[in-house]
Amino acid sequence: MSDKVEQQMTPMIDIVFQLLTFFVMSFKIASQEGDFNIKMPLGFSPGGVTETQPIKVRLVAAKGGTLGEIRIGDRGLGTSFQALQNEVAAMAGADLEVEFDCDYDLHYNNVMNAISAV
C-alpha cells in the first residue's frame, strides 16, 4: 500500500489560465497625465551663470481657488490668459524660459491654462 497522494495538476493549470486571461482582458492602459513637450534647461556652463533670465509668472489665487490675478514681474495682467500669451510672445527670444509661481490653493485647471497660453 502506498501512502503517496497524487495531486491533480489539470484543475490548477485551468485556474491559473483563467486568472491570467481575466487580468489580461481587464487590463486598461491609462493615458499619461500631463504629457507636455517641455524644453528643460540644459544646465549651467562651466563658466558660471546662463545668459537668459527666466520670465517669472505669478498666478495668484482668489477665494475658493479661482484665479485672482496673473502677474509677470511687477505688472498685473488681470485674469486673461490671452494677455499672458501676448506678453510672453512680445518677450520671446531664442531661449525662452518661463517660471511659474502658483498659490497653493489655485485650481489645477488655471495652472494648465497658463501653461497652454505660454
C-alpha positions as protocol buffer text, in pm:
chain_id: "A"
residue {
  index: 1
  type: MET
  ca { x: 0 y: 0 z: 0 }
}
residue {
  index: 2
  type: SER
  ca { x: 132 y: 344 z: -97 }
}
residue {
  index: 3
  type: ASP
  ca { x: 94 y: 649 z: 128 }
}
residue {
  index: 4
  type: LYS
  ca { x: 170 y: 888 z: -158 }
}
residue {
  index: 5
  type: VAL
  ca { x: -113 y: 1127 z: -251 }
}
residue {
  index: 6
  type: GLU
  ca { x: -109 y: 1237 z: -611 }
}
residue {
  index: 7
  type: GLN
  ca { x: -224 y: 1592 z: -682 }
}
residue {
  index: 8
  type: GLN
  ca { x: -429 y: 1664 z: -988 }
}
residue {
  index: 9
  type: MET
  ca { x: -244 y: 1934 z: -1183 }
}
residue {
  index: 10
  type: THR
  ca { x: -504 y: 1986 z: -1457 }
}
residue {
  index: 11
  type: PRO
  ca { x: -754 y: 2182 z: -1242 }
}
residue {
  index: 12
  type: MET
  ca { x: -474 y: 2402 z: -1105 }
}
residue {
  index: 13
  type: ILE
  ca { x: -347 y: 2483 z: -1452 }
}
residue {
  index: 14
  type: ASP
  ca { x: -703 y: 2563 z: -1565 }
}
residue {
  index: 15
  type: ILE
  ca { x: -746 y: 2809 z: -1276 }
}
residue {
  index: 16
  type: VAL
  ca { x: -411 y: 2976 z: -1350 }
}
residue {
  index: 17
  type: PHE
  ca { x: -502 y: 3023 z: -1716 }
}
residue {
  index: 18
  type: GLN
  ca { x: -845 y: 3159 z: -1623 }
}
residue {
  index: 19
  type: LEU
  ca { x: -688 y: 3412 z: -1386 }
}
residue {
  index: 20
  type: LEU
  ca { x: -430 y: 3508 z: -1645 }
}
residue {
  index: 21
  type: THR
  ca { x: -700 y: 3555 z: -1909 }
}
residue {
  index: 22
  type: PHE
  ca { x: -909 y: 3764 z: -1671 }
}
residue {
  index: 23
  type: PHE
  ca { x: -623 y: 4000 z: -1586 }
}
residue {
  index: 24
  type: VAL
  ca { x: -509 y: 4034 z: -1947 }
}
residue {
  index: 25
  type: MET
  ca { x: -862 y: 4108 z: -2070 }
}
residue {
  index: 26
  type: SER
  ca { x: -943 y: 4355 z: -1791 }
}
residue {
  index: 27
  type: PHE
  ca { x: -612 y: 4546 z: -1808 }
}
residue {
  index: 28
  type: LYS
  ca { x: -661 y: 4904 z: -1924 }
}
residue {
  index: 29
  type: ILE
  ca { x: -366 y: 5120 z: -2019 }
}
residue {
  index: 30
  type: ALA
  ca { x: -408 y: 5464 z: -1864 }
}
residue {
  index: 31
  type: SER
  ca { x: -321 y: 5763 z: -2076 }
}
residue {
  index: 32
  type: GLN
  ca { x: -36 y: 5970 z: -1942 }
}
residue {
  index: 33
  type: GLU
  ca { x: -144 y: 6272 z: -1742 }
}
residue {
  index: 34
  type: GLY
  ca { x: 21 y: 6599 z: -1819 }
}
residue {
  index: 35
  type: ASP
  ca { x: 216 y: 6481 z: -2121 }
}
residue {
  index: 36
  type: PHE
  ca { x: 380 y: 6807 z: -2229 }
}
residue {
  index: 37
  type: ASN
  ca { x: 657 y: 6890 z: -2465 }
}
residue {
  index: 38
  type: ILE
  ca { x: 864 y: 7099 z: -2225 }
}
residue {
  index: 39
  type: LYS
  ca { x: 1208 y: 7226 z: -2312 }
}
residue {
  index: 40
  type: MET
  ca { x: 1411 y: 7182 z: -1997 }
}
residue {
  index: 41
  type: PRO
  ca { x: 1727 y: 7384 z: -1940 }
}
residue {
  index: 42
  type: LEU
  ca { x: 2050 y: 7205 z: -2020 }
}
residue {
  index: 43
  type: GLY
  ca { x: 2219 y: 7324 z: -1704 }
}
residue {
  index: 44
  type: PHE
  ca { x: 2494 y: 7566 z: -1620 }
}
residue {
  index: 45
  type: SER
  ca { x: 2801 y: 7608 z: -1829 }
}
residue {
  index: 46
  type: PRO
  ca { x: 3136 y: 7560 z: -1656 }
}
residue {
  index: 47
  type: GLY
  ca { x: 3190 y: 7937 z: -1683 }
}
residue {
  index: 48
  type: GLY
  ca { x: 2903 y: 8024 z: -1450 }
}
residue {
  index: 49
  type: VAL
  ca { x: 2553 y: 8159 z: -1494 }
}
residue {
  index: 50
  type: THR
  ca { x: 2340 y: 8108 z: -1805 }
}
residue {
  index: 51
  type: GLU
  ca { x: 2271 y: 8417 z: -2014 }
}
residue {
  index: 52
  type: THR
  ca { x: 1890 y: 8410 z: -2023 }
}
residue {
  index: 53
  type: GLN
  ca { x: 1682 y: 8501 z: -1722 }
}
residue {
  index: 54
  type: PRO
  ca { x: 1351 y: 8317 z: -1688 }
}
residue {
  index: 55
  type: ILE
  ca { x: 1025 y: 8508 z: -1720 }
}
residue {
  index: 56
  type: LYS
  ca { x: 859 y: 8481 z: -1379 }
}
residue {
  index: 57
  type: VAL
  ca { x: 482 y: 8434 z: -1398 }
}
residue {
  index: 58
  type: ARG
  ca { x: 290 y: 8453 z: -1072 }
}
residue {
  index: 59
  type: LEU
  ca { x: -59 y: 8306 z: -1051 }
}
residue {
  index: 60
  type: VAL
  ca { x: -248 y: 8444 z: -751 }
}
residue {
  index: 61
  type: ALA
  ca { x: -546 y: 8251 z: -617 }
}
residue {
  index: 62
  type: ALA
  ca { x: -865 y: 8422 z: -513 }
}
residue {
  index: 63
  type: LYS
  ca { x: -1107 y: 8286 z: -256 }
}
residue {
  index: 64
  type: GLY
  ca { x: -1220 y: 7933 z: -340 }
}
residue {
  index: 65
  type: GLY
  ca { x: -920 y: 7852 z: -561 }
}
residue {
  index: 66
  type: THR
  ca { x: -1026 y: 8060 z: -861 }
}
residue {
  index: 67
  type: LEU
  ca { x: -774 y: 8272 z: -1047 }
}
residue {
  index: 68
  type: GLY
  ca { x: -738 y: 8615 z: -885 }
}
residue {
  index: 69
  type: GLU
  ca { x: -456 y: 8766 z: -1090 }
}
residue {
  index: 70
  type: ILE
  ca { x: -176 y: 8687 z: -1333 }
}
residue {
  index: 71
  type: ARG
  ca { x: 146 y: 8880 z: -1277 }
}
residue {
  index: 72
  type: ILE
  ca { x: 466 y: 8898 z: -1480 }
}
residue {
  index: 73
  type: GLY
  ca { x: 728 y: 9055 z: -1259 }
}
residue {
  index: 74
  type: ASP
  ca { x: 566 y: 9369 z: -1114 }
}
residue {
  index: 75
  type: ARG
  ca { x: 299 y: 9403 z: -1382 }
}
residue {
  index: 76
  type: GLY
  ca { x: -51 y: 9271 z: -1331 }
}
residue {
  index: 77
  type: LEU
  ca { x: -233 y: 9125 z: -1631 }
}
residue {
  index: 78
  type: GLY
  ca { x: -571 y: 9067 z: -1470 }
}
residue {
  index: 79
  type: THR
  ca { x: -712 y: 8719 z: -1522 }
}
residue {
  index: 80
  type: SER
  ca { x: -679 y: 8697 z: -1901 }
}
residue {
  index: 81
  type: PHE
  ca { x: -474 y: 8408 z: -2037 }
}
residue {
  index: 82
  type: GLN
  ca { x: -478 y: 8582 z: -2375 }
}
residue {
  index: 83
  type: ALA
  ca { x: -297 y: 8880 z: -2217 }
}
residue {
  index: 84
  type: LEU
  ca { x: -41 y: 8637 z: -2073 }
}
residue {
  index: 85
  type: GLN
  ca { x: 8 y: 8482 z: -2415 }
}
residue {
  index: 86
  type: ASN
  ca { x: 53 y: 8825 z: -2577 }
}
residue {
  index: 87
  type: GLU
  ca { x: 305 y: 8938 z: -2312 }
}
residue {
  index: 88
  type: VAL
  ca { x: 516 y: 8624 z: -2341 }
}
residue {
  index: 89
  type: ALA
  ca { x: 503 y: 8641 z: -2722 }
}
residue {
  index: 90
  type: ALA
  ca { x: 629 y: 9001 z: -2705 }
}
residue {
  index: 91
  type: MET
  ca { x: 922 y: 8895 z: -2481 }
}
residue {
  index: 92
  type: ALA
  ca { x: 1001 y: 8576 z: -2673 }
}
residue {
  index: 93
  type: GLY
  ca { x: 1361 y: 8531 z: -2772 }
}
residue {
  index: 94
  type: ALA
  ca { x: 1563 y: 8237 z: -2894 }
}
residue {
  index: 95
  type: ASP
  ca { x: 1598 y: 8080 z: -2549 }
}
residue {
  index: 96
  type: LEU
  ca { x: 1275 y: 8139 z: -2363 }
}
residue {
  index: 97
  type: GLU
  ca { x: 1230 y: 8009 z: -2009 }
}
residue {
  index: 98
  type: VAL
  ca { x: 915 y: 8065 z: -1807 }
}
residue {
  index: 99
  type: GLU
  ca { x: 900 y: 8001 z: -1435 }
}
residue {
  index: 100
  type: PHE
  ca { x: 556 y: 7965 z: -1274 }
}
residue {
  index: 101
  type: ASP
  ca { x: 491 y: 8058 z: -913 }
}
residue {
  index: 102
  type: CYS
  ca { x: 140 y: 7942 z: -822 }
}
residue {
  index: 103
  type: ASP
  ca { x: -52 y: 7979 z: -500 }
}
residue {
  index: 104
  type: TYR
  ca { x: -116 y: 7654 z: -318 }
}
residue {
  index: 105
  type: ASP
  ca { x: -496 y: 7691 z: -327 }
}
residue {
  index: 106
  type: LEU
  ca { x: -516 y: 7764 z: -701 }
}
residue {
  index: 107
  type: HIS
  ca { x: -721 y: 7517 z: -903 }
}
residue {
  index: 108
  type: TYR
  ca { x: -520 y: 7290 z: -1131 }
}
residue {
  index: 109
  type: ASN
  ca { x: -709 y: 7389 z: -1448 }
}
residue {
  index: 110
  type: ASN
  ca { x: -587 y: 7750 z: -1409 }
}
residue {
  index: 111
  type: VAL
  ca { x: -227 y: 7632 z: -1398 }
}
residue {
  index: 112
  type: MET
  ca { x: -281 y: 7418 z: -1708 }
}
residue {
  index: 113
  type: ASN
  ca { x: -444 y: 7711 z: -1893 }
}
residue {
  index: 114
  type: ALA
  ca { x: -146 y: 7931 z: -1808 }
}
residue {
  index: 115
  type: ILE
  ca { x: 100 y: 7666 z: -1933 }
}
residue {
  index: 116
  type: SER
  ca { x: -106 y: 7631 z: -2252 }
}
residue {
  index: 117
  type: ALA
  ca { x: -106 y: 8007 z: -2303 }
}
residue {
  index: 118
  type: VAL
  ca { x: 274 y: 8017 z: -2279 }
}
